[in-house]
Amino acid sequence: MTIKTAPSKGVRKRLAGIKHIIAVGSGKGGVGKSTVAVNLAMALQQSGASVALLDADIYGPSVPIMMGARDERPTLIAENTIRPIQRYGIDTISMGNMIEETDAVVWRGPMLTKVLNQFIDDVAWGEKDYLIIDLPPGTGDVQLSLSQMVSVSGSIVVTTPQDVAMADVRRAIRMFEMTRIPVMGIVENMAFFTCPDNNKDYFIFGKGRTLEACKEMNVDLLGSLPLDMGVGPAADRGEPIVVAEPGGNQSKRFHELAKTVRALAEKNTDKSSADQFSEFFSG
């Protein structure tokens, strides 16, 4: 893969055909961030929107596996123009489609920024209603660079109910506030488990913590997703759960989330997060 070192294009010229850019992040790994990003993208697409999915988790890309594209490679339409991979009607790109699964990406921060630049500038995204960006966990270089590159309509923070996860959520929320990316709200994953034998809900990691944290941080709880034993195996087969079990409870919850996100995205401002970021750090 060739990494460009050319100067960045102007923010307003980038991704001009994309109406809404939604960043999905998390304070820590292992909370189901990529699962939420992939299934949110699928739910939006199934609702009639045109959707693209950018896997910005360069070190640990999961999208190719979850979207059933692990063996596919992007092709060139023309010089410096990459044709994205299409799965389930969604255009997608990922570092995982450019390296072998056994390869490790051992790069410093500037290289990550160059790859993100290339994914934004050189992929033929076309005109889309939504671009969902699956961010890496934490508050590092990719998140900072993204806020300077494009106008982000809003961000979603994914967490589990444990206190250790909540501490990192606060950091992620603060990071989005500092970079002037609007926070749509929090998605609570693995919130409870519904026993198939008695249909009772069991709050394995505790109940009410996420809602209390949302109130404390003055952010919305966008939805609570149960611990579903079908999600992992379906993802390993390359089928998002909204595809594998379209009539299931988990799919219904993702479609409710997509409906909420669509409503919030329409309220985004014309002013880019990149412009606001510059103003914040310049004065």
C-alpha positions in Angstrom: 0.0 0.0 0.0 1.3 3.5 -0.9 0.9 6.2 1.7 0.6 9.7 0.3 2.5 12.6 1.8 0.8 15.4 -0.2 -0.8 18.3 1.6 -4.4 17.8 2.8 -7.3 19.1 0.8 -9.6 21.8 2.1 -12.1 20.5 4.7 -15.2 21.6 2.8 -14.0 19.9 -0.4 -13.6 16.6 1.3 -16.4 14.0 1.2 -18.6 16.6 -0.6 -21.1 13.9 -1.6 -21.7 12.7 2.0 -24.6 14.4 3.8 -23.9 13.1 7.3 -20.7 11.7 8.9 -21.2 9.7 12.1 -18.3 8.7 14.2 -18.7 5.7 16.4 -16.1 5.5 19.2 -15.5 4.1 22.7 -13.3 4.9 25.7 -11.9 1.4 25.7 -11.7 -1.7 23.6 -13.9 -4.8 23.9 -17.2 -3.0 24.4 -18.7 -3.8 21.0 -18.0 -0.6 19.2 -17.4 -2.2 15.8 -20.6 -4.3 16.2 -22.6 -1.2 16.8 -20.9 0.7 13.9 -21.5 -2.2 11.4 -25.1 -2.9 12.5 -26.0 0.8 12.6 -24.7 1.1 9.1 -26.8 -1.9 8.0 -29.9 -0.6 9.8 -29.6 2.8 8.1 -29.2 1.1 4.7 -32.2 -1.2 5.3 -34.2 1.9 6.2 -33.6 3.2 2.7 -30.6 5.4 3.2 -27.4 5.2 1.1 -24.6 4.3 3.4 -20.8 3.9 3.5 -18.7 2.5 6.2 -15.1 3.5 6.9 -13.0 1.4 9.3 -10.6 3.8 10.9 -9.3 1.3 13.4 -6.0 0.9 11.6 -4.3 -1.3 14.3 -7.3 -3.6 14.9 -9.7 -3.6 11.9 -12.8 -5.7 12.5 -15.1 -4.5 9.7 -13.9 -6.9 7.0 -14.7 -10.0 9.1 -18.0 -8.6 10.3 -19.1 -7.6 6.8 -17.9 -10.9 5.2 -15.2 -9.2 3.2 -12.1 -10.5 4.8 -10.6 -12.0 1.6 -11.5 -9.1 -0.7 -9.1 -6.4 -1.8 -10.0 -2.9 -3.1 -9.2 -2.1 -6.7 -8.2 1.1 -8.6 -10.7 2.9 -10.8 -8.0 5.3 -11.9 -4.7 6.5 -10.6 -5.1 7.5 -7.0 -8.8 6.6 -7.0 -9.8 3.5 -5.0 -13.0 1.6 -5.6 -14.5 0.7 -2.2 -15.6 -2.9 -1.5 -19.3 -3.3 -1.5 -21.2 -5.7 0.9 -24.9 -5.8 1.6 -25.3 -2.6 -0.4 -22.8 -0.7 1.6 -19.5 0.7 0.4 -16.7 0.0 2.8 -12.9 0.3 3.2 -10.6 -1.0 5.9 -6.9 -1.5 6.5 -7.9 -5.1 7.0 -8.6 -5.4 3.3 -5.1 -4.2 2.4 -3.0 -6.5 4.6 -3.1 -10.2 5.6 -4.9 -11.1 8.8 -1.6 -12.3 10.3 0.2 -9.0 9.5 0.7 -6.4 12.2 0.5 -2.7 11.6 3.5 -1.2 13.5 3.3 2.5 12.8 3.6 5.7 14.6 0.9 8.4 14.7 1.8 10.3 11.5 1.4 7.2 9.4 -2.1 6.6 10.8 -3.0 10.1 9.8 -1.7 9.5 6.2 -3.8 6.4 5.9 -6.9 8.2 7.1 -6.2 11.0 4.6 -6.0 8.4 1.9 -9.2 6.7 3.0 -11.0 10.0 2.9 -9.5 11.6 -0.2 -8.8 8.7 -2.6 -11.8 6.4 -2.1 -14.6 6.9 -4.5 -17.3 7.3 -2.0 -19.7 9.0 -4.3 -22.9 10.5 -3.0 -24.2 9.0 0.3 -26.7 9.9 3.0 -24.4 8.6 5.7 -20.8 7.7 6.2 -20.3 5.7 9.4 -16.7 5.8 10.8 -15.6 3.0 13.1 -13.0 4.8 15.2 -10.3 3.0 17.2 -10.9 2.8 21.0 -9.5 5.6 23.1 -8.6 9.2 22.4 -5.6 9.1 20.1 -4.2 10.3 16.8 -7.0 9.1 14.6 -9.8 10.9 16.5 -7.8 14.1 16.6 -6.9 13.9 12.9 -10.5 13.2 11.9 -11.8 16.3 13.7 -9.4 18.4 11.6 -10.1 16.7 8.3 -13.9 16.6 7.9 -17.2 18.0 9.1 -18.5 15.4 11.5 -22.3 15.5 12.1 -22.1 13.7 15.4 -20.4 11.0 17.5 -21.7 8.0 19.3 -19.9 6.5 22.3 -20.3 2.8 23.0 -19.9 1.4 26.4 -20.7 -1.5 28.7 -22.3 -0.9 32.2 -19.1 -1.6 34.2 -17.5 1.2 36.2 -14.2 0.5 34.6 -15.8 1.2 31.2 -17.6 4.3 32.4 -14.4 5.9 33.5 -13.1 5.7 29.9 -16.5 6.9 28.5 -16.0 10.2 30.4 -12.6 10.6 28.7 -14.1 9.9 25.3 -16.9 12.4 25.8 -14.4 15.0 26.9 -12.3 14.3 23.8 -15.2 14.9 21.5 -16.1 18.1 23.3 -12.5 19.4 23.0 -12.5 18.7 19.3 -15.9 20.2 18.8 -17.5 17.1 17.5 -21.2 17.0 18.6 -22.0 14.0 20.9 -25.2 12.4 19.9 -25.2 10.2 22.9 -24.2 6.9 24.4 -25.1 3.3 23.4 -25.1 0.8 26.2 -24.0 -2.6 24.9 -24.3 -5.9 26.8 -26.8 -4.1 29.1 -28.6 -7.3 30.2 -29.2 -10.9 29.2 -32.6 -12.3 28.5 -32.8 -16.0 29.6 -34.5 -18.0 26.8 -35.9 -20.4 29.5 -37.9 -17.9 31.4 -37.7 -14.8 29.3 -36.4 -12.8 32.3 -33.8 -10.1 32.0 -30.6 -10.4 34.1 -28.4 -7.4 34.5 -25.1 -9.2 34.7 -22.9 -6.0 34.9 -25.3 -4.0 37.0 -28.4 -1.9 36.3 -28.8 1.8 35.9 -25.2 2.8 35.9 -25.1 4.0 32.3 -28.3 6.1 32.6 -26.9 7.7 35.8 -23.6 8.5 34.0 -25.5 10.0 31.1 -27.4 12.3 33.4 -24.2 13.3 35.1 -22.5 14.1 31.8 -25.6 15.6 30.3 -25.7 13.3 27.3 -28.5 11.1 26.0 -28.7 7.4 26.3 -29.5 6.5 22.7 -30.3 2.8 23.4 -29.5 -0.3 25.4 -28.5 -3.5 23.6 -28.8 -6.9 25.3 -26.1 -9.5 25.4 -27.2 -11.6 22.5 -25.5 -15.0 22.0 -26.2 -14.8 18.2 -24.2 -11.7 17.5 -20.7 -13.1 17.8 -21.2 -16.2 15.7 -23.1 -14.2 13.0 -20.2 -11.7 12.9 -17.7 -14.4 12.5 -19.7 -15.7 9.5 -19.6 -12.2 8.0 -23.2 -11.5 8.7 -24.3 -8.5 10.8 -27.0 -9.5 13.2 -29.6 -7.3 11.4 -28.9 -9.4 8.3 -28.6 -12.8 10.1 -31.7 -12.3 12.2 -33.7 -9.4 10.7 -36.8 -10.1 12.8 -34.9 -10.6 16.1 -35.0 -8.4 19.2 -31.4 -7.2 18.6 -32.2 -6.1 15.1 -35.3 -4.2 16.2 -33.1 -2.3 18.7 -30.6 -1.4 16.0 -33.4 -0.1 13.8 -34.6 2.0 16.7 -31.1 3.3 17.1 -30.9 4.1 13.4 -34.2 6.0 13.6 -32.8 8.1 16.5 -29.5 8.7 14.7 -31.3 9.9 11.5 -33.4 12.4 13.5 -30.3 13.7 15.3 -28.2 13.9 12.2 -30.8 16.2 10.6 -30.1 18.7 13.4 -26.4 19.1 12.6 -25.0 22.6 11.9 -23.4 23.9 8.8 -20.3 24.8 10.6 -17.7 22.0 10.3 -16.2 20.4 13.4 -12.8 21.1 11.8 -13.4 24.8 11.8 -14.6 24.7 15.4 -11.5 22.7 16.4 -9.2 25.3 14.9 -11.0 28.1 16.7 -10.9 26.2 20.0 -7.1 25.7 19.9 -6.3 29.1 18.4 -8.0 31.2 21.0 
